[in-house]
Amino acid sequence: MRFTLTQILTTVLVVALGLALVGSQFRHKRRIAALEHALYQARKDIAIAEYGSASCQLLEFRPHFYDDPSSLRFLNHEIARSILMHWEREAAIDAAVDTPGHSKAFAKRALGLLECTTPDDFVRELRSRFSIYPDDELVSWFSRSSPGDLLNFKAFLRAALGLNEPAGG
């Protein structure tokens, strides 16, 4: 069997195009997976912001929660947890909600509801009043955080308390 030069070149061209298409498909699949992950993370960050805001609104718009100690304790816990999550993911949450300073504005609003006027008040209450479970993540946060993290967290709270107008919340 003899092949002509045209047949050989055509076969090589078809094989090269097939390999290029397969390689392109793998690159596109990886890119799509990366975009899906980024979208999932943005949704998760928006959910953190919405949950924190909803917890605050329950206390702001439903004052009868102050009459129910167990409900109030649970809401305080969730608000405190939301402050920590806003600090940990500050840049991502601000970007996801498209509002620079959203995390600090939320922290200021939440600290006001929790009646904490300084970062030290919040940290002290975090270990006692806002923890509701024996193995509470709020208490364990201190054991797994470095001293630098605690200083950065307090700086975040100081910046939040220093805001004049909330940028969102």
Disulfide bonds with the S-S distance in Angstrom:
none
